[in-house]
Amino acid sequence: SLASGPLVHGRLLGFEGPLGVEKTTLIKQIVKTLCERNAESMPRVTSPSFVVHQVYETRIPIHHFDFYRLDLKSSESLIEIGYWEAWELAQKQRAYVLIEWPSQAQTLELKLNAQIQLSFQEEKRQIQLKLLP
C-alpha cells in the first residue's frame, strides 16, 4: 500500500494517467488509509477539478490539487493556487500534498517526492511508482 510503504510524512506525490483511470479514487483510498492509521474519521474526498485545491483537515493535513484545467507556466501561477504554501506546510508540519495532473505545470519544478503513473493495460489498471530524488 502506498500509505504504508513509500508514502511517509511530508511526501509530495504526483498522479498522472488518462481521464477515467481513477486517480481521485486512488487518492481517496490513500486518505482513508491515513485516517484509519490515525484512528480519525474520513473526510469527504472529491476531485478538486473546479476548485483546484482542497484541504482535508485531518490530524496530518492533506492537500489535494488538480492541475488538469490549469495552464501553469510560471512560479507565480503556483503561488496563486496555494501550491507553495502547501509545499512549505509539507516540509514543516509533515503534511501530504497529492497532485493530479502535475504535468500541467509543464517545466516548473514541483519538488515532488514520487510520481504515480496510472494506466490501462489489457483492460486492467496498472500503477507504477517512481521515487524522485
HUFENKA-V858079 format. One record per helix or strand of 3 or more residues. SS is the DSSP state (2 for helix, 1 for strand). FROM is the first residue (numbers start at 0). TO is the last residue. If there is no record, write none. Layout:
SS:FROM:TO + SS:FROM:TO
This chain:
1:11:15 + 2:22:36 + 1:52:55 + 1:61:65 + 2:74:79 + 2:82:91 + 1:95:99 + 2:101:104 + 1:113:120 + 1:123:130
